[in-house]
Every structure is written in C-alpha cells, then in structure tokens.
Amino acid sequence: MIEERGTKLDIEVEEEPTKESQVFYNPKMILNRDISVSALKVYSEDQKVDLKVLDALGGTGVRGIRYLREVPGIEKVVINDSKPDAFENIKKNLELNSLKTKVEVTSRDANLLMSERRKGFHYIDLDPFGSPARFIDSTARSLKHDSFIGITATDLAALCGTYRKTCRRKYGSWVQNLSYHHEVGIRVLIKSVFDALAVHNKVFDPKLCYAEKHYYRIMGEVRETKKGVNRSLKNIGFLSFCSKCGYRKFSGEKDYEERICPNCEQDTGKIGPLWTGKIGRKDFIHRVKDDLDEKGFNEASELADMLEKEVDIKKPFYDTHNIGKITGQPAVRRDKLIENIRDKGYNAEKTHFCPTGIKTSAPIEDILSISKEMNRKK
Ligand SMILES: C[S@@+](CC[C@H](N)C(=O)[O-])C[C@H]1O[C@@H](n2cnc3c(N)ncnc32)[C@H](O)[C@@H]1O
C-alpha cells in the first residue's frame, strides 16, 4: 500500500510503469495531480453549484479520489477505467479511504461513457497514455454549458514536430522541430482542443497550461457560446520564423503571410495552425499558487510562480543557447540577459519551458545585440 497526499492506494509502485502494467500508477505525476486539485478547487470556488466530475481514464482512481477528498463543492465524482483490473483497484482504493458516497465507479470505454452522458459533467479529466486526441470530441459532448477541463498529453514527439505527419493526423497542424518546440507543442494541443470544442459551439479559455518532464497539461474553462467561439478565433493562427536570425511572429489565419524575414531577409518558415493567445490567466494561476503554497507543495508552487510571471508574454521563448548559436558566441547567463533586456525597457522573464530560456517581447535584433554586448564585456 502507498499513500499520496493522504490518499491510500492498494498498489505496488513500479520503477517505470507501462501500458502493460496491471494497474497504472506513476509517482512522477504527483505534481500534475497537485496542480489539478488546486486548479479544480479554484474553479469550484467561483461556481454557484456543486460540481459533477469525471475522471475518465482513472487507473488507480487516485485523481478522482483526490478530487473527492480535497476539493470542496463537489456533488459527485465518476471514476472510469475500461480495464477490469483497474476497475477492481479503484473500488478497493475507495474502500481503503472509506469513501462510499458521492462516487460512482464505471468500467466503460471512455468515449462511449462520455457520449451517453451528454452534458453530464462540469469537469472532465483526461489523463491518457500518449495522445488525448481520440477522446476530445466525446469530452466536448459530455461537458455542461459552463465547465472546466484538464487534459494531459505525453506524445510530445508528435506535438513538437519530430513526427510531422503524426502531428498533422492527430492534431491537424504542420509543425517543425524548433528550439522552442515545447511551446509550439502545447500551442498545437490547445488549438486542437479549441477546434474540437468549437464544433459543439463551445469556447475554450486556457487558464493554466504547462510543459513538464515528459508531458503537457492544459487546463481551462469551457463555455457554450457561438459568439464566444467566433470572438476567440483571433487566437488561432500561424507562426512565421527565421532559422537564420531567430525572428518569430504570430499571425492570424487570414493575415498577410510574411515570407521574407524583416530582420535578415532570409526566407521564413511557417508552422501551424496553433493557439497564438495567452496560455493561461494570471489571476487564476495566482490563486492556484496560493493554494499550493498553503499546502506546502513547493515544487508545484514554484512552477505556478514561473507560469504566473511569464504568462502575459505571448511571443515564443528564446533559448540562450540558441541565441549563442546565432551570434556564434558563447551563451550568456539567463538572469543577466533578463536584467539587460529590462534595462532597455522591455519586459523579460524566465520561462518554465526551458532552464536556459527567457520570455520577452523585445525584438530579436535587440536580444542579439544585447547578447553580443554582454560577450564583449566579459
Ligand atoms: C495513464 S493511465 C491513467 C492514470 C491516472 N489518471 C493517474 O493519474 O494515475 C490511463 C488509463 O486509461 C485507461 N484506458 C485506456 N483506454 C481507455 C478507454 N478507451 N476507456 C477507458 N479507459 C481507458 C487505461 O486502462 C489506464 O488505466
């Protein structure tokens, strides 16, 4: 038996859990679950009704059980897993935690369950092996008018452009592996969720999204409103980029397409479509961070702190190593670069996407010249 944040689980922890494990439990996802619990708590605080929650791909049921135990304002949690061993384990784990009410355990194909329970849930959690793509349409059907979602993806090689055709097949975008590929990947994932919901006249508003270790997690609000979807179409577009000088620019789907880099006159590349808006909301992330702080969940709280600081800067991040390659000089120290960019009057922050990366609205010419100047003064 093990315990995660006070939830008891009748499970052996494997070094590297796989699809074939009898029942899947991954201790490396505790941070993901900590943030999800706090985010659902913050969402629930703003709702007038108690929430119906679905943990659609439950495994041991640890997420669903944690939502039930740790989030106030829940009417009911349905925990589902199509695998018979997982179904039995979820029931055992509920017993271990003496949870008898406000919970239902099912063993169905998640797509069938969600399609049958049309508009049945205020919150759906999708935490699959690999890609969530095949579950997103039925998730859209099963969400209520006003609702919230948490979606994990672990197929990063497809999302960030290593397997280009897989990305096109599963997510509807053409991408290329760039030095800021995790930001591209998460924006492609958000775009595909936005599109799948838009078919059902539902608009997705990302509240807290991040890349961590081997996965991406996107969490946000969903509202049924045709006008809202139409208004938010401005957040879908393409990214033009220059491989020679590092220039990058988002443009709308119907905007003029920049084919020549305005900085160095090289031909530009283009990827997308992807989400070009903010990938979270500062006030929401701040409240999640406060909740994590209160609980003393330091790793998750530090991540939320970075997300809060960087979230208003939309332009994809710059890796100082990549800047070094472009200038042909050693990479400069990230903290110092941020300081020098700020001294020129631009905003600049560290990014959670990369330990040597920065987010800034400064134009590439300035970033390059600041970096060269720093090398001269060394
Ligand atoms: C990554 S695990 C879930 C981990 C769990 N959410 C957690 O936080 O520990 C994915 C689970 O989805 C289940 N699963 C896979 N395909 C499914 C489907 N079509 N319908 C329902 N469950 C499915 C698997 O049996 C597996 O237990």
PDBQT file of the ligand as one rigid body, heavy atoms in Angstrom, charges set to zero:
ROOT
HETATM    1  C1  LIG A 401      -2.220   6.988 -17.815  1.00  0.00    +0.000 C 
HETATM    2  S1  LIG A 401      -3.388   5.926 -17.109  1.00  0.00    +0.000 S 
HETATM    3  C2  LIG A 401      -4.299   6.914 -16.014  1.00  0.00    +0.000 C 
HETATM    4  C3  LIG A 401      -3.556   7.404 -14.834  1.00  0.00    +0.000 C 
HETATM    5  C4  LIG A 401      -4.377   8.113 -13.794  1.00  0.00    +0.000 C 
HETATM    6  N1  LIG A 401      -5.246   9.117 -14.356  1.00  0.00    +0.000 N 
HETATM    7  C5  LIG A 401      -3.466   8.730 -12.738  1.00  0.00    +0.000 C 
HETATM    8  O1  LIG A 401      -3.479   9.963 -12.520  1.00  0.00    +0.000 OA
HETATM    9  O2  LIG A 401      -2.714   7.964 -12.095  1.00  0.00    +0.000 OA
HETATM   10  C6  LIG A 401      -4.557   5.725 -18.426  1.00  0.00    +0.000 C 
HETATM   11  C7  LIG A 401      -5.684   4.768 -18.059  1.00  0.00    +0.000 C 
HETATM   12  O3  LIG A 401      -6.648   4.826 -19.125  1.00  0.00    +0.000 OA
HETATM   13  C8  LIG A 401      -7.227   3.546 -19.268  1.00  0.00    +0.000 C 
HETATM   14  N2  LIG A 401      -7.811   3.495 -20.629  1.00  0.00    +0.000 N 
HETATM   15  C9  LIG A 401      -7.151   3.397 -21.808  1.00  0.00    +0.000 A 
HETATM   16  N3  LIG A 401      -8.020   3.477 -22.843  1.00  0.00    +0.000 NA
HETATM   17  C10 LIG A 401      -9.250   3.635 -22.292  1.00  0.00    +0.000 A 
HETATM   18  C11 LIG A 401     -10.553   3.814 -22.833  1.00  0.00    +0.000 A 
HETATM   19  N4  LIG A 401     -10.755   3.832 -24.151  1.00  0.00    +0.000 N 
HETATM   20  N5  LIG A 401     -11.587   3.974 -21.984  1.00  0.00    +0.000 NA
HETATM   21  C12 LIG A 401     -11.395   3.958 -20.631  1.00  0.00    +0.000 A 
HETATM   22  N6  LIG A 401     -10.190   3.781 -20.056  1.00  0.00    +0.000 NA
HETATM   23  C13 LIG A 401      -9.128   3.642 -20.864  1.00  0.00    +0.000 A 
HETATM   24  C14 LIG A 401      -6.080   2.580 -19.031  1.00  0.00    +0.000 C 
HETATM   25  O4  LIG A 401      -6.561   1.307 -18.593  1.00  0.00    +0.000 OA
HETATM   26  C15 LIG A 401      -5.266   3.318 -17.947  1.00  0.00    +0.000 C 
HETATM   27  O5  LIG A 401      -5.593   2.846 -16.657  1.00  0.00    +0.000 OA
ENDROOT
TORSDOF 0
